[in-house]
Amino acid sequence: MAFGKMVGDSFAFAKEGLIGKWMKWVLLLIATILLALPLMGYQLRIFRGETPSPDVENWGTLFIDGIKYLIICIIYAIPIIIILFLTWSPLVIAEMAGNLKEMSNSQLVGLESGMLLCIVVAIIIALFEFIGIVRFARTGSMGEAFNFRAILATIGKIGWFSYIIGLIIMMVIIGIIEFICILIPVIGTLILFILIPVIVLFQARYLCLLYESAGTA
């Protein structure tokens, strides 16, 4: 798989969509401030394969699509929430009771094991969730976001190794951008906020290309 071409295409997509189109950039920042719901709805438009990047309009639709997107994410997060509740509730109870220092080593090990399990489960969920979200965008059916047979078939066509490497590349690139911004004193957080539209367009286009590499409409 031509990962370099996918990365270049995705950055070109973000550049074409934002450079010189400052009002769109501002509107996407406003969409971020509004609980990110319109921004999530906007991502779905890119996941549908719209190119070049669409204008930021029809805010009611963006909000509704964003809420649907959020619901799907929450449902996918349920296993992680359950694990966190089961492993961390003893810590919360002990702290509320003032017995935090009396927790046994086995309980502390349980907390660490719970965090490790959460990380593993989150990675597994993400593999399905990325494709599920694009399926929802393409079909308009929330149920298709959880059509695991179809999701597995899509990943199989991409190739598990290629799919995982592709996601790692995407996350590393985004991580580097975020890390560099955080290192900038005083204004780093502000710069990262300003760059959110760039990151969103890049990520959405990249995932769209990764999905389409399976030859799936």
C-alpha positions as CSV (number, residue, x, y, z in Angstrom):
1,M,0.0,0.0,0.0
2,A,1.3,3.5,-0.9
3,F,1.2,5.1,2.5
4,G,3.4,8.0,1.4
5,K,0.9,8.8,-1.4
6,M,-2.0,8.6,1.1
7,V,-0.3,10.9,3.5
8,G,0.6,13.4,0.8
9,D,-3.0,13.3,-0.6
10,S,-4.4,13.9,2.9
11,F,-2.2,16.9,3.6
12,A,-3.0,18.3,0.1
13,F,-6.7,17.8,0.9
14,A,-6.3,19.8,4.1
15,K,-4.2,22.5,2.4
16,E,-6.6,22.9,-0.4
17,G,-9.5,23.1,2.0
18,L,-8.1,25.6,4.4
19,I,-5.3,27.7,3.0
20,G,-6.8,30.9,1.7
21,K,-10.2,29.9,2.9
22,W,-9.9,31.5,6.3
23,M,-13.7,31.8,6.9
24,K,-14.0,28.0,6.6
25,W,-11.1,27.7,9.1
26,V,-12.8,30.0,11.5
27,L,-16.2,28.2,11.1
28,L,-14.5,24.8,11.9
29,L,-13.0,26.4,15.0
30,I,-16.4,27.5,16.0
31,A,-17.7,24.0,15.3
32,T,-15.0,22.7,17.7
33,I,-16.1,25.1,20.5
34,L,-19.7,23.9,20.2
35,L,-18.8,20.6,21.9
36,A,-17.2,19.5,18.7
37,L,-20.6,18.1,17.5
38,P,-20.8,20.1,14.3
39,L,-17.1,19.2,13.7
40,M,-17.9,15.5,14.0
41,G,-20.8,16.0,11.6
42,Y,-18.4,17.7,9.2
43,Q,-16.0,14.8,9.4
44,L,-18.8,12.4,8.3
45,R,-19.2,14.5,5.1
46,I,-15.5,13.8,4.3
47,F,-15.9,10.1,5.2
48,R,-18.6,10.0,2.5
49,G,-15.9,10.8,0.0
50,E,-16.7,14.4,-0.7
51,T,-13.8,16.1,-2.4
52,P,-12.6,18.8,-2.3
53,S,-13.5,19.5,1.3
54,P,-17.1,20.7,1.5
55,D,-18.1,24.1,2.8
56,V,-19.2,24.4,6.5
57,E,-23.0,24.8,6.1
58,N,-26.3,23.3,7.1
59,W,-25.4,23.5,10.8
60,G,-28.6,21.7,11.9
61,T,-27.5,18.6,9.8
62,L,-24.0,18.9,11.2
63,F,-25.3,18.9,14.7
64,I,-27.6,15.9,14.2
65,D,-24.9,13.9,12.4
66,G,-22.4,14.8,15.1
67,I,-24.8,13.6,17.8
68,K,-25.2,10.3,15.9
69,Y,-21.4,10.0,15.6
70,L,-21.0,10.7,19.4
71,I,-23.6,8.0,20.2
72,I,-21.7,5.5,18.1
73,C,-18.5,6.4,19.9
74,I,-20.1,6.0,23.3
75,I,-21.5,2.6,22.4
76,Y,-18.0,1.5,21.3
77,A,-16.6,2.8,24.6
78,I,-19.0,0.8,26.8
79,P,-16.5,-2.1,27.4
80,I,-13.8,0.4,28.4
81,I,-16.2,2.2,30.8
82,I,-17.2,-1.1,32.4
83,I,-13.5,-2.2,32.9
84,L,-12.6,1.2,34.4
85,F,-15.6,1.0,36.7
86,L,-14.8,-2.4,37.9
87,T,-11.1,-1.8,38.4
88,W,-11.1,1.8,39.7
89,S,-14.3,1.9,41.9
90,P,-12.3,0.3,44.8
91,L,-9.8,3.2,44.6
92,V,-12.6,5.8,44.6
93,I,-14.4,4.2,47.5
94,A,-11.1,3.9,49.5
95,E,-10.4,7.6,48.9
96,M,-13.8,8.7,49.9
97,A,-13.6,6.6,53.1
98,G,-10.1,7.9,53.8
99,N,-8.6,4.4,53.6
100,L,-6.5,5.0,50.5
101,K,-3.2,4.1,52.4
102,E,-4.8,0.8,53.5
103,M,-5.3,-0.6,50.1
104,S,-3.5,-3.9,49.6
105,N,-0.9,-4.6,47.1
106,S,-3.2,-6.9,45.3
107,Q,-5.8,-4.1,44.9
108,L,-3.1,-1.8,43.5
109,V,-1.9,-4.5,41.1
110,G,-5.6,-4.9,40.1
111,L,-5.7,-1.2,39.2
112,E,-2.6,-1.4,37.1
113,S,-3.9,-4.5,35.4
114,G,-7.2,-2.8,34.7
115,M,-5.4,0.1,33.0
116,L,-3.4,-2.3,30.9
117,L,-6.6,-4.2,29.9
118,C,-8.2,-0.9,29.0
119,I,-5.4,0.0,26.7
120,V,-5.6,-3.4,25.0
121,V,-9.4,-3.3,24.6
122,A,-9.2,0.4,23.4
123,I,-6.8,-0.6,20.6
124,I,-9.0,-3.5,19.5
125,I,-12.1,-1.4,19.6
126,A,-10.4,1.4,17.6
127,L,-9.6,-1.1,14.8
128,F,-13.4,-1.8,14.4
129,E,-14.6,1.7,15.2
130,F,-12.7,3.6,12.5
131,I,-14.2,1.4,9.7
132,G,-17.6,1.3,11.5
133,I,-17.8,5.1,11.5
134,V,-16.9,5.3,7.7
135,R,-19.6,2.6,7.1
136,F,-22.1,4.7,8.9
137,A,-21.1,7.8,6.9
138,R,-21.4,5.9,3.6
139,T,-24.7,4.1,4.3
140,G,-26.5,6.5,6.7
141,S,-27.3,3.6,8.9
142,M,-26.1,3.6,12.5
143,G,-26.5,-0.1,12.6
144,E,-23.9,-0.4,9.9
145,A,-21.4,1.1,12.3
146,F,-21.7,-2.2,14.3
147,N,-21.9,-4.6,11.3
148,F,-18.9,-6.5,12.5
149,R,-19.0,-9.1,9.7
150,A,-18.9,-6.3,7.1
151,I,-16.2,-4.5,9.0
152,L,-14.0,-7.6,9.3
153,A,-14.6,-8.2,5.5
154,T,-13.4,-4.6,4.8
155,I,-10.3,-4.9,7.0
156,G,-9.6,-8.3,5.3
157,K,-9.6,-6.7,1.9
158,I,-7.3,-3.9,3.1
159,G,-5.1,-6.5,4.8
160,W,-4.7,-6.6,8.5
161,F,-1.0,-5.7,8.4
162,S,-1.5,-2.8,6.0
163,Y,-4.5,-1.6,8.0
164,I,-2.7,-1.5,11.3
165,I,0.4,0.0,9.8
166,G,-1.7,2.6,8.1
167,L,-3.4,3.6,11.4
168,I,-0.1,3.7,13.2
169,I,1.3,6.1,10.6
170,M,-1.7,8.3,10.9
171,M,-1.5,8.4,14.7
172,V,2.2,9.0,14.7
173,I,1.9,12.0,12.4
174,I,-0.9,13.5,14.5
175,G,1.0,12.7,17.7
176,I,4.1,14.5,16.4
177,I,2.0,17.6,15.5
178,E,0.4,17.7,18.9
179,F,3.7,17.0,20.7
180,I,5.5,19.9,18.9
181,C,2.7,22.3,19.8
182,I,2.7,21.2,23.4
183,L,6.5,21.9,23.6
184,I,6.0,25.6,22.5
185,P,5.9,27.7,25.7
186,V,2.8,29.7,26.6
187,I,1.1,29.6,23.2
188,G,1.5,25.9,22.4
189,T,-2.1,25.0,23.4
190,L,-3.5,27.9,21.4
191,I,-1.5,26.9,18.3
192,L,-2.8,23.3,18.7
193,F,-6.4,24.6,18.9
194,I,-5.9,26.7,15.8
195,L,-4.5,23.6,14.0
196,I,-7.5,21.4,14.8
197,P,-9.2,22.0,11.4
198,V,-5.9,20.9,9.7
199,I,-5.7,17.7,11.8
200,V,-9.4,16.9,11.3
201,L,-9.3,17.3,7.5
202,F,-6.1,15.3,7.3
203,Q,-7.3,12.5,9.5
204,A,-10.8,12.3,7.9
205,R,-9.3,12.2,4.4
206,Y,-6.7,9.6,5.4
207,L,-9.2,7.3,6.9
208,C,-11.4,7.7,3.9
209,L,-8.5,6.7,1.6
210,L,-7.7,3.7,3.9
211,Y,-11.3,2.6,3.7
212,E,-11.4,2.9,0.0
213,S,-8.2,0.9,-0.4
214,A,-10.4,-2.1,0.2
215,G,-12.3,-1.3,-3.0
216,T,-15.4,-0.7,-1.0
217,A,-17.9,2.1,-2.0
